[in-house]
Amino acid sequence: MSATSQAPAPLVVSASLAAVEGLVLALLGIVEVVSWESDRAVMNVTTTIFFLAAAAALLACAVGVWRGSSVARAPIVMFQLIGLGVAWSFRQTPTTLVAIVIAVVAVVTIAGLLHPDSVDHLADEPH
């Protein structure tokens, strides 16, 4: 990959969606802090740490992919596969719409990361 080459559109879309997911996770971490309940302190702390750590990791990987790091692709794909499992568990009413959104974002993100132009862009020796 050339340092001056621009990322292909599918890769930009995938990195952008991963960044949005990271921001949503950060927002969920903040909501967890705001809705703190003293009788659930341990659960609040662990949930907040989980959401904020996942958000930081996903945002870092999104930036990495955007900058051309092939190493950052695998954690994003793994996160999307987990998202597909979450979407499957949310498929029943009243969370069907949430499941559809999660599944569509995951599939589009994976497709963009595995698109031939993206794979070529992230390869050490493009074809």
Beta strands, then each sheet from edge to edge (+ up, - down):
end
